[in-house]
């Protein structure tokens, strides 16, 4: 599977100034870059992360 649910993959660093975001992996795995320094998180099936409003993030590689 090479897409996010809904088909949107945002591949540039961005943030939401007034909205929290929840990301979950339903199948396979994903790489997400978060924070100002772009810390790489390797997520596996079943993982969920919550990004507070203002947290920079983007898709850091193809899902496998």
N, C-alpha and C positions, 0 to 999 in steps of 0.2 A: 504494500500500500504506500503510495507516494503522494499523499495529500492529507490535509487536515480535514476533519469533518466540516462539511459545508464547502469544501474545495478552496478555501482561502489559505494561502501560505504567504506570510509577510516576511520578506527576506531582507528588510532594512531595519536598523535599530530605531525603535520608537517607544513611546510611553503614552499612558492615558492619564491626564492630569487630575481627573476627578472620578475615576472608575477603577475598582479592583478587578483583577482578572484571574480566573481559574483555568488551568490547563491540565488535561488528563490524557493519559495514553491508554487507548482502548485495545490496541493491537500492535505488536511489534515493539519498536523503540523509537526514540527521537532525541535530538540534540538541541538544546535551547541555550542561547547566550543571554545572561541577565546582568543587570547592574551597569554602572558607569564603566567598569573595566571589562565588561563582557565575559564574566565568569561562565565557563562551559559546564552545563549540567547534562549528564547522560541519563535520560529517563527510560524506564522499562515499562512493559505492559503492567497496568495497575497503578502506576505512580500518578500522583496528583500534586501540583504545586499551586500555591496562591501567591499572586503578585499584588502587592499593595499599590494603590494609586501612586503614580510618579515613578515606578520602577521601570527602567529601560529594559527592553527585551527584543529578541527576534529569533527566528528559526535558524539554527546553526548548522544544519546539514540535512541531507535527505533522511527520511524515515526509512527503516529497514524492516 
